[in-house]
Amino acid sequence: MTFFWKYSNMICKIVVKKGWCIMGQQNYISDEQVVKRANCAVKIALEKKRAMDVPIFTYDRATQSICEVGSDGTKIQVCRRYNHGRYSERCK
């Protein structure tokens, strides 16, 4: 006799043989499915922030700066990447 049920994104199976209960797990989600779900979660969170008129902070690789993006699409540069030099030169 075999029983199946869904438990936290996997299908579990119990096999009952001669009074013994053997439990096994199958059908884990693949890495591609994990990445797809994570990307969808980020997309939904960004849409929610835009709808609630909450600013979104992004890193612009071209200018190496952190920008605040408003719900209307305006970009405001918040800060730039700090170029490290020698400690003695920075302390002057």
Secondary structure by P-SEA (a helix, b strand, c coil): cbbbbbcccbbbbbbbcccbbbbbbcccccaaaaaaaaaaaaaaaaaaaaaabbbbbbbbccccbbbbbcccbbbbbccccccccccccccc
